Amino acid sequence: PLTLDVTPEEAFELVRKAAANRGWQVVEAVRPGGRVGLGRLEAVDRTFLLKLPDDVTVRIRPRADGSRVDVRSASRIG
């Protein structure tokens, strides 16, 4: 996980910009908020050589001193 000294909303915008810069196809983007303040971005990335799809999930969680960002990636093939 990555700990940032910014609000969850600012961290979410950084994640959206990073996904756009990487060329990810964003499937779902849930802004932080609600009762527990969790945010999430679901995207599809393609491998460089064969263009095989990888599913990427980025979670944003509030902390007392900023935000925690977790990234998980799983290949659909193998």
Secondary structure as UniProt FT lines:
FT   STRAND          2..4
FT   HELIX           8..22
FT   STRAND          25..33
FT   TURN            34..37
FT   STRAND          38..46
FT   TURN            48..50
FT   STRAND          53..63
FT   TURN            64..65
FT   STRAND          66..75
//
